Amino acid sequence: MSDLRTFIETVRAKRRADVVEVEREVQPKYETAAIVTKLEARGRSPMLLFRNVAGAEPTLVTNVCGSMGRLALALGCSVGEVAKTYAERAETPMAPVSVAAGPCQEVVKQAEAVDLSILPSMIYHLDDADEPYLTAAIVLARDPETGKTNLSYHRMMIAGKNRTGILMEKGKHLDGIFKKYVARGEDMPVAVILGVHPLVALGTLYSGTADDEEYDVIGGLMQEPLEVVPCVTHPDLSVPAGAELVLEGTVSHAERMREGPFGEFTGYGTGVTQTPVFEVKAMTHRRDFLFQDIVSGRMEHMVLSLPAIEHRNRKLARSLAKGFVELALPAPLTTVVAIDKTDDEEPLRLIEAMLRADIYAKHVIVVDGDVDPSDLRQVLSAVALQTQADRKVHIFADEQGTPLDPSCRSEDGRSAKMGIDATRALAPTRSVTPNRLPQELLDSIDVKEFKAKRSQE
């Protein structure tokens, strides 16, 4: 079984320095986040196991996917092959296999026995809400019309022993499923999964159509079917048998609660909003379960979503531009695409399609195929030298963005978006030539010849 525990042991065996165990007592309010932040400032991003979290029963594990090296280890490839391996396996899905029982249900608590206060009370930033959060929560729901299931990450603010808020962004699949339950006047059955193998996390973040089953993608990434077990209270929903902790319950179609503020992946906090209420009716877990956490806004938050976002954007760009070369994601909500264009209107067509395909696409820059999209100096040079703002900067007002963007004026996430065409005109109006040197001369020069000489004492 591929689960969080087996992955931790794999990391211990193959990347020993990547696992740090902390035996002393730590505070869940600010301290664990501060430790992760301080380590990152020194160029380190290890997985951390906190064995003694004040006021909590389980061991806390955080930063599991805080490096591309560990994602590569999970996929069994090199760091440079992560994008390629993810794409190949995501496109060869395998359906899950149902088993009668699994470790995730070694302990079953229902009704009054449910008590979220045994979990670490995680608070990350000075301006966050006083209530603790679940940040590594994978939410499973089933579409009441199509029968398709959906897995997705959502932040959840704990508001009592059996209640949380749940943030569902407009335009995402879970929001669409929830609206169908609201229209029926029914609460939405869900299972919340915590403590999983990184490939379960990577598959959950896969962004396809509403018809795509994330469990199938996870099987493809693992190259074997994922074992799942039916929920105790919702047997039509099945969860990974090897999960550490599962919360079963319903999201109210009518009740709302105050949620936030909360510091998000952008490095900025979002304000107070109103979210639906999740009522926990069953809590199942392994004996001595691990509580998985993601420190919001730090390395893991960024790295974990990168393969899925890159895959989605690359797949879309390749379908739209025959001369697609490469792309890069240099900043939040920003994509740079390099193409060998076939006509001067192609960049605009690509920009429009990419900006409207996803709420997390806010800025798209298109450059020529000889520009490295991951090199910001080359990209900004292309913008400076190939773009006239009145003709090649395109503004799209009032598009659906994300309220996690701190510049959005309201919590509905409506946003202006921008595309920049930084490609050279196929038929320039002026004759310009780039500065050049003889290639043979450049090839003949050995830079090792030009070392600085040490001063003579």
C-alpha positions in Angstrom: 0.0 0.0 0.0 1.3 3.5 -1.0 0.5 5.7 1.9 2.0 8.6 3.9 3.9 6.3 6.3 5.5 4.3 3.5 6.6 7.5 1.8 8.1 8.9 5.1 10.1 5.7 5.4 11.2 5.9 1.7 12.4 9.5 2.4 14.3 8.3 5.5 16.0 5.6 3.4 16.9 7.6 0.3 17.0 11.3 1.5 17.8 11.1 5.2 18.5 14.8 5.6 14.9 15.5 4.4 13.3 14.1 7.5 13.6 16.1 10.8 12.0 14.8 14.0 11.2 17.3 16.8 10.7 15.7 20.2 10.3 18.8 22.3 7.0 20.4 22.9 6.0 22.9 20.2 3.0 25.3 20.1 0.6 24.9 17.2 -0.1 28.7 17.2 2.7 30.3 15.1 5.6 28.2 16.3 5.5 25.4 13.7 5.0 27.9 10.9 7.9 30.0 12.3 10.2 26.9 12.2 9.3 26.2 8.6 9.8 29.8 7.7 13.2 30.1 9.4 14.4 26.9 7.7 13.3 28.1 4.3 15.2 31.4 4.9 18.3 29.3 5.2 17.6 27.3 2.0 16.2 24.2 3.8 12.8 22.7 3.3 12.7 19.3 5.1 9.7 17.3 6.1 9.1 17.9 9.8 7.5 15.5 12.3 6.5 17.2 15.6 6.0 14.4 18.1 4.8 16.7 21.0 2.3 19.3 19.9 0.9 21.2 22.9 -2.8 20.3 23.5 -3.0 17.7 20.8 -2.9 13.9 20.6 -1.4 13.0 17.2 2.0 13.6 15.8 2.0 16.5 13.4 3.7 16.1 10.0 4.2 19.1 7.8 6.1 20.1 4.6 5.8 16.6 3.2 5.8 17.9 -0.4 8.0 20.9 0.4 10.7 20.1 -2.3 10.7 19.1 -5.9 13.2 16.4 -4.9 10.6 14.7 -2.7 8.0 14.9 -5.4 10.5 13.4 -7.8 11.1 10.6 -5.3 7.4 10.0 -5.0 7.1 9.7 -8.8 10.3 7.6 -9.1 12.0 10.0 -11.5 14.6 12.8 -11.5 13.7 16.4 -10.7 14.1 17.4 -14.3 11.6 14.7 -15.3 8.8 15.6 -12.9 6.7 17.5 -15.4 7.1 14.9 -18.2 6.4 11.9 -15.8 3.4 13.6 -14.3 1.9 14.3 -17.8 2.5 10.8 -19.1 1.0 9.1 -16.1 -1.9 11.5 -15.6 -3.0 10.6 -19.2 -3.0 6.9 -18.4 -5.6 6.6 -15.6 -6.4 3.5 -13.6 -9.7 3.1 -11.7 -9.5 2.5 -7.9 -10.2 -0.8 -6.4 -12.6 -1.1 -3.5 -11.6 -3.1 -0.4 -13.7 -4.2 2.5 -11.6 -2.5 5.2 -8.6 -0.3 5.6 -6.3 1.2 8.2 -8.1 4.5 7.9 -11.0 2.9 9.8 -9.1 1.2 12.6 -10.8 3.7 15.0 -14.4 4.8 14.4 -16.0 7.6 16.3 -19.6 8.8 15.6 -22.1 11.3 16.8 -21.1 12.7 20.3 -17.8 10.8 20.2 -16.6 13.1 17.3 -14.2 15.7 18.8 -12.0 17.9 16.6 -10.3 19.4 19.6 -7.9 16.4 19.8 -6.3 17.8 16.6 -3.5 20.3 16.7 -5.0 23.8 16.8 -3.0 25.2 13.8 -2.8 29.0 13.5 -0.1 30.3 11.1 0.0 34.1 11.0 -0.5 37.1 13.3 -3.4 38.4 11.4 -5.2 35.0 11.0 -8.5 34.2 12.7 -8.3 33.0 16.3 -9.9 29.7 15.2 -7.6 26.9 14.0 -7.5 25.6 10.5 -7.2 22.3 8.5 -5.0 23.2 5.5 -4.3 19.7 4.1 -7.9 18.7 3.8 -8.9 16.8 0.6 -12.7 17.0 0.2 -14.5 14.2 -1.6 -18.0 14.7 -3.0 -20.3 13.1 -5.6 -22.2 15.0 -8.3 -25.9 14.2 -7.6 -26.7 14.3 -11.4 -23.8 12.7 -13.1 -22.6 10.4 -10.3 -19.0 11.6 -10.9 -16.8 12.2 -7.8 -14.5 15.1 -7.2 -11.4 15.5 -5.1 -10.1 18.9 -4.2 -8.2 20.8 -1.5 -10.1 23.3 0.6 -9.2 25.3 3.7 -11.5 24.5 6.7 -11.8 26.7 9.8 -12.6 24.6 12.9 -15.6 26.2 14.8 -16.4 23.6 17.4 -16.0 19.9 18.2 -17.9 18.8 15.1 -18.2 21.9 12.9 -16.0 23.7 10.4 -16.4 26.2 7.7 -15.4 25.3 4.1 -14.1 27.7 1.5 -15.3 26.8 -2.0 -14.2 29.1 -4.7 -16.6 30.1 -7.5 -16.0 28.4 -10.8 -14.3 25.3 -9.4 -15.8 21.8 -9.6 -16.9 21.4 -5.9 -18.7 24.8 -6.1 -20.6 23.5 -9.1 -21.5 20.2 -7.3 -22.6 22.1 -4.2 -24.9 24.4 -6.2 -26.8 21.4 -7.4 -27.4 20.3 -3.9 -28.5 23.8 -2.9 -31.0 23.9 -5.8 -32.4 20.6 -4.5 -32.6 21.9 -1.0 -30.3 19.1 0.2 -27.1 19.0 2.2 -24.0 17.7 0.4 -22.5 14.5 1.7 -18.7 14.7 1.8 -15.6 13.0 3.2 -12.6 15.0 4.3 -9.3 13.1 3.9 -6.1 14.0 5.7 -2.7 12.3 5.7 -2.0 10.8 2.3 0.9 9.8 0.0 2.2 12.7 -2.2 0.8 11.0 -5.4 -2.7 11.2 -3.9 -2.1 14.9 -3.3 -0.8 15.4 -6.8 -3.7 13.5 -8.4 -6.2 15.5 -6.3 -4.8 18.7 -7.7 -5.2 17.5 -11.3 -7.3 20.0 -13.2 -9.3 18.4 -16.0 -13.0 18.5 -16.8 -15.9 17.6 -14.4 -16.0 14.2 -16.1 -12.4 13.3 -15.0 -12.1 11.2 -11.9 -9.2 12.2 -9.7 -9.0 8.7 -8.2 -8.3 7.4 -11.7 -5.6 10.0 -12.2 -4.1 9.0 -8.8 -4.0 5.4 -10.0 -2.2 6.5 -13.2 0.4 8.4 -11.1 1.0 5.4 -8.9 0.9 3.0 -11.8 -1.4 0.8 -9.8 -5.1 1.1 -8.7 -5.6 3.1 -5.4 -7.2 1.0 -2.7 -10.4 2.7 -1.4 -12.8 1.7 1.3 -16.5 2.8 1.7 -17.3 5.5 4.2 -19.1 4.5 7.4 -21.9 7.0 7.1 -21.9 7.5 3.3 -21.2 4.1 1.7 -21.5 5.6 -1.8 -18.4 7.6 -1.1 -15.1 5.8 -0.8 -11.8 7.1 0.7 -8.2 6.0 0.4 -7.8 2.9 2.6 -4.4 4.1 3.8 -5.4 7.6 4.8 -4.5 8.7 8.3 -7.7 10.5 9.2 -11.2 10.8 7.6 -14.0 13.2 8.6 -17.4 12.2 7.3 -20.4 14.5 7.2 -22.5 17.0 5.3 -22.1 20.5 4.1 -25.3 22.5 4.9 -27.2 23.8 1.9 -28.5 26.7 3.9 -26.3 27.5 6.9 -23.4 29.9 6.6 -20.7 31.0 9.1 -18.0 33.7 9.5 -14.7 32.5 8.1 -11.2 34.1 8.1 -9.1 36.1 7.9 -6.4 33.7 6.7 -3.0 34.1 5.1 -3.0 32.5 1.7 -0.5 31.1 -0.9 0.0 34.6 -2.4 1.7 35.7 0.8 -1.2 37.9 1.7 -4.2 37.4 4.0 -7.8 37.2 2.8 -10.4 39.0 4.9 -13.5 37.8 6.7 -16.1 36.0 4.5 -19.2 33.8 4.9 -18.8 30.1 4.0 -21.0 27.0 4.2 -20.9 24.9 7.3 -19.5 21.3 7.4 -21.0 19.2 10.2 -18.8 16.1 11.1 -20.9 13.0 11.8 -18.1 10.5 11.9 -14.3 10.6 12.5 -12.3 7.6 11.5 -8.5 7.2 11.7 -5.6 4.9 12.2 -4.4 4.0 15.6 -1.7 6.6 16.5 -2.6 8.5 13.4 -0.4 11.3 11.9 -2.0 14.7 11.4 -0.9 16.2 8.1 -0.6 20.0 7.8 0.5 22.4 5.1 1.9 25.7 6.3 0.1 28.3 4.2 2.1 30.5 1.9 5.3 28.5 2.4 7.3 26.2 0.0 5.0 23.2 0.2 2.0 25.3 -0.6 3.7 26.4 -3.8 5.6 23.3 -4.9 2.7 20.8 -4.4 0.4 22.5 -6.9 3.1 23.2 -9.5 3.1 19.9 -11.5 -0.7 19.9 -11.9 -0.9 23.6 -12.9 2.0 23.2 -15.4 0.4 20.1 -16.9 -3.0 21.8 -17.3 -1.5 25.0 -18.8 0.9 23.1 -21.1 -1.9 20.9 -22.3 -4.1 23.9 -23.1 -1.4 25.9 -24.7 -0.3 23.0 -26.9 -3.8 22.4 -28.1 -4.2 26.1 -29.0 -0.8 26.9 -30.5 0.7 24.5 -33.1 4.1 26.1 -32.5 4.0 25.7 -28.7 7.6 25.5 -27.3 7.5 25.8 -23.5 5.9 27.6 -20.6 6.8 28.7 -17.1 5.0 29.8 -14.0 7.3 32.5 -12.5 4.8 34.0 -10.0 1.3 33.4 -8.5 -1.5 33.7 -11.1 1.1 34.2 -13.9 2.0 32.1 -16.9 4.7 32.8 -19.6 4.2 30.9 -22.9 6.8 30.6 -25.6 5.6 29.8 -29.1 6.7 29.9 -32.7 3.6 31.7 -33.9 2.0 31.2 -37.3 0.2 34.6 -37.5 0.3 37.8 -35.6 -3.2 37.2 -34.0 -2.3 33.8 -32.5 -0.8 35.3 -29.3 -4.1 37.1 -28.6 -6.2 33.9 -29.2 -3.9 32.0 -26.8 -4.1 34.8 -24.2 -7.9 34.9 -24.3 -8.4 31.1 -24.0 -5.9 30.7 -21.2 -7.2 33.6 -19.1 -10.8 32.3 -19.4 -10.0 28.7 -18.7 -9.1 29.0 -15.1 -9.8 31.3 -12.1 -6.1 31.2 -11.2 -5.0 32.6 -14.6 -4.6 36.4 -14.1 -1.7 37.3 -16.3 -0.5 35.6 -19.5 2.6 36.7 -21.3 3.4 35.2 -24.8 7.0 35.4 -26.1 8.7 34.0 -29.1 10.1 30.5 -29.2 13.7 31.6 -28.8 12.9 33.2 -25.4 13.3 31.0 -22.3 10.0 31.6 -20.4 11.7 30.7 -17.1 14.3 33.4 -17.5 12.7 36.6 -16.3 15.4 38.8 -17.8 14.7 37.4 -21.2 11.0 37.7 -20.7 11.1 41.3 -19.5 13.4 42.2 -22.3 10.9 40.8 -24.8 8.1 42.8 -23.2 10.3 45.9 -23.3 11.4 45.5 -26.9 8.6 43.8 -28.7 5.5 45.3 -27.0 3.6 48.5 -27.8 1.1 48.9 -25.0 -1.7 50.4 -27.1 -1.7 47.4 -29.4 -0.3 44.4 -27.6 -1.4 44.7 -24.0 -4.9 43.3 -23.6 -7.1 44.0 -20.6 -10.1 41.9 -19.8 -12.4 43.5 -17.3 -14.7 41.7 -14.9 -13.6 38.1 -15.4 -13.9 35.3 -12.8 -10.7 35.2 -10.8 -10.0 34.1 -7.2 -10.8 35.9 -4.0 -7.4 34.7 -2.8 -5.9 37.4 -4.9 -5.5 40.3 -2.5 -6.1 42.9 -5.2 -9.7 41.6 -5.8 -12.1 44.3 -4.7 -14.6 41.8 -3.2 -15.0 38.2 -2.0 -16.7 37.1 -5.2 -13.3 37.0 -7.0 -14.3 39.1 -10.0 -11.1 40.4 -11.4 -9.5 42.3 -14.3 -7.0 40.1 -16.2 -4.2 41.0 -18.5 -2.4 39.4 -21.5 0.8 40.7 -23.0 1.9 39.8 -26.5 5.7 40.1 -26.4 6.3 38.4 -29.7 8.1 40.0 -32.8 5.9 40.9 -35.7 6.1 38.4 -38.6 6.3 41.3 -41.0 8.0 44.2 -39.2 7.2 47.8 -40.2 10.8 48.8 -39.6 14.0 47.0 -40.6 15.8 46.0 -37.4 18.6 43.5 -36.9 19.8 42.0 -33.6 23.4 42.5 -32.6 25.5 39.5 -33.7 29.0 38.1 -33.5 30.6 35.3 -35.6 29.4 32.0 -34.1 32.7 30.3 -35.0 34.5 33.0 -32.9 32.2 32.5 -29.9 32.6 28.8 -30.1 36.4 29.1 -30.1 36.6 31.0 -26.8 37.3 29.1 -23.6 35.9 31.1 -20.7 38.2 29.1 -18.3 41.0 31.2 -19.7 39.6 34.3 -18.1 39.9 33.6 -14.4 40.6 36.5 -12.0 44.2 36.3 -10.8 44.8 36.1 -7.0 46.5 39.2 -5.6 50.2 38.7 -4.7 50.9 39.2 -1.0 
